[in-house]
């Protein structure tokens, strides 16, 4: 799809927001999986030192928690990746379809503050793509239709 009908500077701003969210989402996914692997390593070391796995079992619980956080961050990452490919290919319809405040808040909670904030910031400009300049102004509404002719 062509992007000449859209404001190119607004589209470039959206590309930057989505790119930042994409990069930091990758960083947070790596952090969650590294923390899970670290907790497995700690569990192995504690259970071999103390000869009693009950005390070290808490680290397995932490591992499960971090693996769940990794899976949720992976879901957010896949959504951001689809938005990233849509904005780079100029597919504004798909980008608007994937744009959702709920996913931005989920990203804020599970994928980190920076990806969540970048998605929250990009919701408005994505919704404004393809609108006339008058409807983009804050508080401006399109003019009412003319009154019907007298009978």
C-alpha positions as CSV (number, residue, x, y, z in Angstrom):
1,X,0.0,0.0,0.0
2,X,1.2,3.4,-0.8
3,X,2.0,6.0,1.9
4,X,1.8,9.2,-0.2
5,X,-1.7,10.0,1.1
6,X,-0.4,10.1,4.7
7,X,1.7,12.7,6.4
8,X,5.2,11.4,6.0
9,X,6.6,13.2,9.1
10,X,3.9,11.6,11.2
11,X,4.6,8.2,9.7
12,X,8.3,8.6,10.4
13,X,7.5,9.5,14.0
14,X,5.4,6.4,14.3
15,X,8.3,4.3,12.8
16,X,10.6,5.7,15.4
17,X,8.2,4.9,18.3
18,X,7.6,1.4,17.1
19,X,11.3,0.8,16.5
20,X,12.2,1.9,20.1
21,X,9.4,-0.4,21.4
22,X,10.7,-3.2,19.3
23,X,14.3,-2.9,20.4
24,X,13.5,-2.6,24.1
25,X,11.0,-5.5,23.9
26,X,13.8,-7.7,22.7
27,X,16.0,-6.5,25.6
28,X,13.3,-7.3,28.2
29,X,12.7,-10.7,26.7
30,X,16.4,-11.5,27.0
31,X,16.4,-10.3,30.6
32,X,13.4,-12.5,31.6
33,X,14.9,-15.6,30.0
34,X,18.4,-14.9,31.5
35,X,16.8,-14.5,35.0
36,X,15.0,-17.8,34.6
37,X,18.2,-19.6,33.6
38,X,20.0,-17.9,36.5
39,X,17.4,-19.2,38.9
40,X,17.8,-22.7,37.6
41,X,21.5,-22.4,38.1
42,X,21.0,-21.2,41.6
43,X,18.6,-24.1,42.3
44,X,21.2,-26.6,41.1
45,X,23.9,-25.1,43.2
46,X,21.8,-24.8,46.4
47,X,20.4,-28.3,46.1
48,X,23.9,-29.8,45.7
49,X,25.4,-27.8,48.6
50,X,22.6,-28.4,51.1
51,X,21.6,-31.9,50.1
52,X,18.1,-30.9,50.6
53,X,16.0,-29.6,47.6
54,X,13.2,-28.1,49.7
55,X,15.0,-24.9,50.6
56,X,16.3,-24.5,47.0
57,X,12.8,-25.2,45.6
58,X,11.9,-21.5,46.0
59,X,14.2,-20.8,43.0
60,X,12.2,-23.2,40.9
61,X,9.1,-21.1,41.7
62,X,11.0,-18.0,40.7
63,X,12.0,-19.8,37.5
64,X,8.3,-20.5,36.6
65,X,7.4,-16.9,37.3
66,X,10.1,-15.6,35.0
67,X,9.2,-18.1,32.3
68,X,5.6,-16.9,32.4
69,X,6.8,-13.3,32.2
70,X,9.0,-14.3,29.2
71,X,6.0,-15.9,27.4
72,X,3.9,-12.7,28.0
73,X,6.8,-10.5,26.8
74,X,7.1,-12.8,23.8
75,X,3.4,-12.3,22.9
76,X,3.9,-8.5,23.2
77,X,7.0,-8.7,21.1
78,X,5.2,-10.6,18.3
79,X,2.5,-7.9,18.3
80,X,5.1,-5.1,18.1
81,X,6.9,-7.0,15.3
82,X,3.8,-7.1,13.3
83,X,3.2,-3.4,13.9
84,X,6.8,-2.8,12.9
85,X,6.6,-4.7,9.6
86,X,3.3,-2.9,8.9
87,X,4.6,0.6,9.4
88,X,7.8,-0.2,7.4
89,X,5.8,-1.6,4.5
90,X,3.4,1.3,4.6
91,X,0.4,-1.0,5.4
92,X,-1.6,1.6,7.3
93,X,-4.8,-0.5,7.5
94,X,-2.9,-3.3,9.2
95,X,-1.2,-0.9,11.5
96,X,-4.5,0.7,12.5
97,X,-5.9,-2.8,13.1
98,X,-3.1,-3.8,15.4
99,X,-3.1,-0.4,17.2
100,X,-4.8,-0.9,20.6
101,X,-4.4,0.8,24.0
102,X,-5.0,-2.5,25.8
103,X,-1.9,-4.0,24.2
104,X,0.1,-0.9,25.1
105,X,-0.9,-1.3,28.7
106,X,0.0,-5.1,28.6
107,X,3.3,-4.1,27.1
108,X,3.8,-1.6,29.9
109,X,3.2,-4.3,32.6
110,X,5.0,-7.3,31.1
111,X,7.4,-6.1,28.4
112,X,8.9,-3.2,30.3
113,X,8.2,0.5,30.8
114,X,9.9,1.8,27.6
115,X,8.0,-0.4,25.1
116,X,4.7,0.2,26.9
117,X,5.2,4.0,26.9
118,X,6.3,4.0,23.3
119,X,3.1,2.1,22.3
120,X,1.0,4.4,24.4
121,X,2.5,7.5,22.8
122,X,2.0,6.0,19.3
123,X,-1.7,5.2,19.7
124,X,-2.8,8.8,19.0
125,X,-0.7,9.4,15.8
126,X,-1.6,6.0,14.4
127,X,-5.3,6.8,14.9
128,X,-4.8,10.2,13.2
129,X,-3.3,8.7,10.0
130,X,-5.6,9.2,7.1
131,X,-7.8,11.9,8.8
132,X,-8.3,15.3,7.3
133,X,-6.3,18.1,9.0
134,X,-9.5,19.7,10.4
135,X,-10.5,16.5,12.3
136,X,-6.9,16.1,13.6
137,X,-7.1,19.4,15.6
138,X,-7.9,19.0,19.2
139,X,-11.6,19.7,19.9
140,X,-12.4,20.4,16.2
141,X,-15.3,18.6,14.6
142,X,-16.3,18.5,11.0
143,X,-18.9,21.1,10.1
144,X,-22.5,20.1,10.4
145,X,-24.3,19.3,7.2
146,X,-26.3,22.1,5.6
147,X,-29.9,22.4,6.5
148,X,-32.4,20.9,4.1
149,X,-33.9,23.2,1.6
150,X,-37.3,24.7,2.5
151,X,-40.2,22.7,1.1
